[in-house]
Amino acid sequence: MNNTLKQLEKNIENSFSYVKKDMLALNDMVSDLNEKIQHLSINQATLLERMIQPENPKAKKEGKDELEFYDVKEKKKFKSSEYTIKTTNGRKFAVAKTPSGSKAYRILGSRKDKKIAKKTSTKPKKIIKETTVY
């Protein structure tokens, strides 16, 4: 009887050691997952900050992109986000003040041109040749 009790205690001890090893392995896996989640949340926070921070604060406040214009007097290109949009004969122009003080115009696309470009960029038309038999 003494032998069986000792054997039983030994068996229980061994089974608890297996459970203990499994618990430690699970604990390690959970801590690894926790570290990965923290790393991903830090990456997400930095990406959100980059998306929120405008490159050019003036342009983002007004909702306008920075466009490139050409100064005829100085014969140089310059970039500006401070411009107005003017429509003439169905064409849109961006008008900005140049560093020399004059006005510079840049042609912007019209909605009609975009629709035409979309229509022409679709599938090419098939040409079917008719043959006549004599």
C-alpha positions in Angstrom: 0.0 0.0 0.0 2.9 2.3 0.7 4.2 1.7 -2.7 1.0 2.6 -4.4 0.7 5.9 -2.5 4.2 6.9 -3.4 3.5 5.9 -7.0 0.3 7.9 -7.0 2.0 11.0 -5.5 4.7 10.7 -8.2 2.2 10.4 -11.0 0.3 13.5 -9.7 3.6 15.4 -9.3 4.6 14.5 -12.9 1.2 15.6 -14.3 1.4 18.9 -12.4 4.9 19.5 -13.9 3.5 19.0 -17.4 0.7 21.5 -16.6 3.2 23.9 -15.2 5.3 23.7 -18.4 2.3 24.3 -20.6 1.2 27.3 -18.4 4.7 28.8 -18.7 4.7 28.3 -22.5 1.2 29.9 -22.8 2.4 32.8 -20.6 5.4 33.4 -22.9 3.2 33.3 -26.0 0.7 35.8 -24.5 3.6 38.2 -23.5 5.0 38.0 -27.1 1.6 38.8 -28.5 1.2 41.7 -26.1 4.6 43.1 -27.2 3.6 42.8 -30.9 0.3 44.5 -30.2 2.1 47.4 -28.5 4.5 47.7 -31.4 1.7 47.8 -33.9 -0.2 50.4 -31.9 2.9 52.6 -31.8 3.3 52.2 -35.6 -0.3 53.1 -36.1 0.0 56.2 -33.9 3.0 57.4 -35.9 1.2 56.8 -39.2 -1.8 58.7 -38.0 0.3 61.6 -36.9 1.9 61.7 -40.4 -1.5 61.7 -42.0 -2.9 64.4 -39.8 0.2 66.7 -40.0 0.0 68.7 -43.2 3.1 69.2 -45.3 2.3 72.8 -46.0 0.0 74.2 -43.3 -1.3 77.1 -45.5 -2.3 74.8 -48.3 -4.0 72.3 -46.0 -6.0 75.0 -44.2 -7.4 76.3 -47.4 -7.8 72.8 -48.8 -5.7 73.6 -51.8 -2.7 71.7 -53.2 0.6 73.4 -54.0 0.8 74.1 -57.7 3.7 75.0 -59.9 3.5 78.2 -61.9 5.8 80.0 -64.3 6.9 83.6 -63.8 7.2 85.1 -67.3 9.1 88.2 -66.1 11.8 86.3 -64.2 11.6 83.2 -66.5 11.5 80.9 -63.6 9.1 78.3 -62.1 7.7 78.8 -58.6 5.3 76.9 -56.4 2.4 78.4 -54.6 -0.6 77.3 -52.6 -2.1 80.8 -52.5 -4.1 81.0 -55.7 -7.6 81.6 -56.8 -9.5 79.5 -59.3 -11.0 81.4 -62.2 -13.4 80.0 -64.9 -13.3 81.4 -68.4 -15.2 79.8 -71.4 -15.6 76.5 -69.6 -11.8 76.3 -68.8 -10.5 76.6 -65.3 -7.4 78.6 -64.5 -5.4 78.9 -61.2 -4.2 82.5 -60.8 -1.4 83.2 -58.4 0.8 86.2 -57.6 4.4 85.8 -58.7 7.4 86.8 -56.6 8.0 89.7 -59.0 4.4 91.0 -58.4 2.6 90.1 -61.6 -0.1 87.4 -62.1 0.7 83.9 -63.2 -1.9 81.6 -64.8 -2.0 77.8 -64.8 -4.5 75.8 -66.8 -6.5 73.3 -64.8 -8.6 70.5 -66.3 -12.3 71.0 -66.9 -14.9 68.4 -66.1 -15.8 68.0 -69.8 -12.1 67.1 -70.6 -12.1 64.5 -67.8 -15.3 62.9 -69.2 -13.9 62.9 -72.7 -10.6 61.4 -71.5 -12.5 58.6 -69.7 -14.6 57.8 -72.7 -11.6 57.6 -75.1 -9.5 55.6 -72.6 -12.0 52.7 -72.6 -11.8 49.7 -74.9 -10.9 50.3 -78.5 -13.7 49.9 -81.0 -13.7 46.8 -83.1 -13.8 47.4 -86.8 -15.6 44.8 -88.7 -14.9 44.6 -92.4 -17.6 43.4 -94.7 -16.6 41.2 -97.6 -18.6 41.1 -100.8 -18.7 38.1 -103.0 -18.9 38.6 -106.8 
